[in-house]
């Protein structure tokens, strides 16, 4: 079933059920598309996946979550965007641009005054993020228009669609969460009000692009945070998006303050079992094409999940940073189930304080290698990543990286 095609309601067809989920590449140059990004997606498109999703493309400069995010707010980058789209759509591959705004998850090194639904700081992360200020209604309307503009530019460049990032504690996720969103206007309070921002963004994008352009969403199953967005509310948001006609939904979970289900410390089996259980509940309210990302490593697990009918695509992320032609290998019968090892120096204090930064840096290093035509190196030392980060950015680089 992994190699069965899938046709979306708008006529777009994915050649198989492999969905390369978004990973932060950090390969932009001054927030513009680079040749490294083009070469990386050239490699992935030739690797056989039916759908490739880019890492964060931010809708405006204030929305950056990392120093080397691509920012797409006007047509100045159109020639390079077209090269990126051409590379990523080879061999009948669908290329989806993930569009986002970090909200208050914009580090101090990038943003002196981040914005959020409400002036609620990120708990325990004061050393990395400045306290946010609450958005005004006119600013919210501007952001909605900026999301639509970025999607329109993606279509103009030749991308197959966009994915609205409404997970992992970024701005839209902050609006959905009763912990982070304490507004008393039409964008806060009830779930209907808290999802209004997401719904308005979807409707604005849908009005700005052609029917054959895919518009999907990445949504938390839950924040795994006391007082946050929970599974019950998440299923209700899926029902609403389904009613509105969204093209696909990818399920994930967690945020910066509670990254338990995103962490490599959580077993693949635990993540996979949790999200599949959630997918069953989502199926009761929606038949929108569903993707589950988190924990898939073996061909048998991928096939079993698809055969069960609980999802339509298998979401895979980090394995693609080490096995860029994973689908082709499975089809050829040469794939060996990948075991992702924890990225650690072995120095307890360093690993405790910087483990997540090193792990993210390790995978970005593999993508950077592919961006210059080299193969991934699974034997890369965590120490090498530490020295590389310090050499490139100094101590500030550790603070400006995602936590």
Beta strands, then each sheet from edge to edge (+ up, - down):
strand 1: 6-7
strand 2: 13-14
strand 3: 18-20
strand 4: 51-53
strand 5: 57-58
strand 6: 70-71
strand 7: 94-100
strand 8: 115-116
strand 9: 133-134
strand 10: 161-166
strand 11: 214-220
strand 12: 248-252
strand 13: 289-293
strand 14: 313-316
sheet 1: 1+ 2-
sheet 2: 6+ 5+ 7+ 4+ 3+ 14+ 13+ 12+ 11+ 10+
sheet 3: 8+ 9+
end
